[in-house]
Amino acid sequence: MAVPDVIEPTLQTIQKHLQSGRRVWILRNYPRETLTAVPPPPITTRSSGWNQDRCIDAWIKQIDYALQTHAVRVSDHLPPPEEPVHPLENATVYRVEGWKNR
């Protein structure tokens, strides 16, 4: 990966919005993870090459960690539908509010 901390501007924007009293909305189609340490950035090497899934997973974990350690509230805003839908369309909207320093 050419830029190792490519997610950092997004994390800073989330922080800025939450500190100013705005809300951040997260849409995802799988449960949030509970993380105990800062996840490492995605690792790509010349031999392994670019792996989109590995990079996206790492970035999601970095956002999850920032929100679970700093957000005041994270709540399901719209729970997934009761009726069967395609797995990629079975998403939950999370409303994130407030920012607390550790």
C-alpha positions, 0 to 999 in steps of 0.5 A: 500500500502506498499510503500506510495510514490512508484511513487517518483522514477519515478517523480525524473527520469522524472525531471532528464531527463528534466533538462538535456535537454532530452525529456520524452514521455507520452502515454495515451488514455485519455486527460491530466487533469489540476490540481490545487493542488498536488494530494494525493497518493493512499489510500488503507486500510485493509478494502478497500484492493488493488485497481489497478485502484485507484492507477494508477489514483493517480499516473497519476495525480501526474505525470500530476501535476509535468509536468504541474507545471514544464515542459516547453513544453508538446505537442501532438506528434502524434494525435489520428487516424481519423479512429475509433479504439478500445478505449484502442488503441486510444492513444495520444503520448505527447512530454515533454521538459524542466524543470522550477523550480516554 
